Amino acid sequence: MIALLSSMRSGRGFVNDLAQLGGGRRSWEGRVAQPALVIASRRDGSVPYGHSVELARTLPRAELVDSEAAGHFVWFGPDRNRIEQLITAFLAQGATAGGG
């Protein structure tokens, strides 16, 4: 399992995913109206932190949260309680705003 997870790197795949959405980032960013919570760890070996920064920068109502997790699984990180509280608050905020 470790070997499998170690070999899974998105690399340029993220940029390709954005391009496949139809003409690149600009064609879809204006259509995303809901808030987004982007949670990432700078120590994640699976997804470069820059991808999360770019996603949060691109989405008009995104908030980027740094996790102290050693990898991609932020719910196993030392700050999992803080992350859980942020997610709960984010979801409650959407519910009170009628965001569903």
N, C-alpha and C positions, 0 to 999 in steps of 0.2 A: 504494500500500500504506500509506503514511504517513497519507493522508487517511482511509482505511478504519479503521485502528487508532485514529486520533485521535477518530473518531466513536463508537467502541464504549465506552460508559460504562454500568456496571451500575446506578448510582444506586439507586433504590428497588427495582430488580429483585431484589436480594439479600434484602431483607425479604420481598418477595413469594414468593421461592423457599422461604424458611423457612415461611411461612404455608401454602404449598401442600403441605407435608409432612404435613398433617393436623392442623389445629387449632393451628398455631403451634409454636413451639419446644418447649414443655413436653411435647408428645405424643411426641416422638422422642428427646429428650436422654437419658432414662433407659435407652434401648435401645442406646445406643452404648457398648460396653464396651472396644473396642480403643483403644490409644493413638493419638494423632494428632499429627503435626508440621505446624504451620501456618507457612509461610514467606511473609513479606510485606515490601514496601518502602514506606516512608513517602512515597517520591517516585513511586509508581506512579500514573499518570494514568488507568488503566483501572479499578482497583478501589480504592475508598477504604480507607485503612489501618484505619479503624474497623470495617470488615466483618471483617477478620482478628482484631482484638481481640475482637469479639463472638463469633466462632466459637470462638476459643480459650477464652474465658470460659465458653461454653456447654457445650462438650464436657468431660466429667469428667476425662479423662486427656490433655488437650492441652497442648502446649508451643508457645509463639509464639516464632519466630525472626525477628529484624529483619535484612533484607538491605540492603546499601548500593547495590543496583542502581538505575539511573536510571528504571526502569520495571518492567513486569510480568515481563519475562524475567530472572529472578534468575540464571540460569546465564551471563548476559553481564555481570554486575556485577563490580566490582573485588574483591569478597569471594567470588567463585565457588568458590575452593578451600575456604574455611571452610564455605560452605554444603554443598558436596559431602561434606566430612568429617562434618558434623552429620547429613546424611541417611544416610551409611554407618553411623555409630554408632547412629542411631535404628533402622535396619533390622536391624542386628546384635543390638541389644538385644531386639527382638521375636523374633528367631530363637532366641536363647539362652533366652528365657522360654517357648518353645513357642508363641509367638504366630503363627507362620507367616507 
